[in-house]
């Protein structure tokens, strides 16, 4: 008999909210925010319009023991805020590296929520990585500022496909050494 270890995600606290693993009760707020065209258009993977079942599948993947990335909700309930202000993820890459991805509900844009979430994730370094990467669309300079404010350095230009836009989008890629 083979027993696989269960990998759990830590809860990461900030002054304004906690980063905690997703749970089934998050589906409604994730769907509400994820179906907002402004959110979807700034991500690679959220389609717009959001098809039925997409949020269920996302939450199921995030909660699966066989997941390929760890996903946290930006949960403000301990600090008088909403359960889901946004989502941040960390995908394991080879050579002890990981990739950060995030989106924030429009009500919290330009409020420091994204910077606090990225800073907390970097400080916690839950995958014990030596380097974290992130890429943002070039028409979203606010996300680029989040990364530079958190100590990420510009690496170069690239492009990636956006499901919501149905097209390739120019990106800026950033990295942060954690050693």
N, C-alpha and C positions, 0 to 999 in steps of 0.2 A: 504494500500500500504506500502510495506517495502522498505526502502532506505538503501542500504548498503554503508558504507563509502568507499571511494576510497583511497587505501593506495598507497602513492607515495614514491619512493625511492629518497633519497637526492643525489645530486652530491657532491662528496668528492674530494677535491683538494689536490694534492701533489706538490712538486717543479718541478717534471718532467712530470706529466700527471694528468688527472682527472679520477676518477672513476665515470662513469655515467651509468644510466640504458641502457640496450640494446635497439636498434632500428632496424627497418627492413633493413636499409642500411648496417648493420653489417654482414649480412648473408654471403657475399662473402669472407670476411677476416676470419670470424670464420670457415667457411668451409675449406678454404685454410690451415689454421693452424691446425684445428682439424683433417684434413685428413692426416697430417704428422704422420707417424708411431711413431716417437719419442715422440710426444705429447700424442697420444692415449695410448701408452703403459704405461704411467705414471699416467693414470686416471682410476677410477673405471668404468666410464659410457660411454666413447667415444669408439664406435666400430671401428675396423680397418679390412678391408677397410670400410670407411664411406659410408653407404648406401644412395641412393637418398632419399631426404626428411628429413633426420635426422637433418640437421641444421635448416631447416624450422620449424620443430617441436620443437626444443630446443628454438629457438628465440620466437616462439609463446607462449610456456610455460612461458618463462621469462617475457614476456610482459603482460601476462594474469592477470586480477584483482584477479583471484582465485589461483594464483601461491602459491607454497609451499616453495619457496626460492626466495630471492632477488639476482639478477645477475647484475654485473656491468662490463662494458668494461673498460679496461685500455687504455684510449684515450689520445694520445699525441699531438693532433692537435693544441691545444693552446700553445704548447711549441716546435713546429716545427717537431713533430714526426707523426707517423701513427695513424690512427683512432682506430685500435685494435692491441695492443701489447700483449694482453692476456685477460683472464676473471677471475673474482673472484666472489664467491657466499657466501651467508650466509643463512643457512637453520635453521628455528626456530625449537627448540626442546622443550620438556616439562621442567618444573621447571625453567623457565627463563634462558634457555641455548640455544646456537646456535652452528652450525658446519660450519667452514670455509672450502671452497674448492677453488682451483685455478689452472690455468695452464698459462704458458707464452710461447709465440712463441719462437722457438729455437734461432732466431736472437738476442733475449734479455736475454738468459740464462747467468748467472754469471755477470749480469750488475747491480744488485740491484733492478730491477723492481719488482720482487716478494716481496722482503722485504719491499719496499716502499708501495706496495699495501696492504699487510697484516697489516703493522704498521698503515696506514691511516684508514683502516677498524676498527681496534681495538680502535684507538683514537676516531673515530666518534661514534662507538657502536650504529649503527642506529636502532637496535632492542631493545636497552636498556637491554641487557642481563647481568646477573651476571657472567656467565662463557662462554667462547668460547672453543670449541674443534676443533681438526684437526687430521687427520691421513694421514701418507705418507707411500709409499712402502719402505721397508727396503733396496731395491737396488737403492734408490734415496736419498742418503745422502744430496744432495744439498737442497732438499725441507725440510729436517729435520733441516738444518742450518738456513733456512729462519724462521722457527717457533721459534727456540731457540733464534735467534737474535731479535725476536719480543717479547720476554718475556714469551713464552710458556714453560711449564715444562713437561718433559717426564712422562707419566702415566704407560705405559706398552706395551707389544706386543699383537698383535691380528692378524687376517687375514680377508681379504675381497675378493670378486670376482671381477676380472677385465674382462670386456667384450672384450676388445681388445686382451688380453692374453688368454681368454677362460679358465681361471684357477683361483684358489684361490692364493692370493699373501700375503706374510707376511707383516704386517704393524707395524709401531710405532705410538702410540697414544699420543697426547699432549693436555694440557689444559692451559688456562690462566684465572685467576680470575680477574674480573673487578670491584669488590666492593672496 
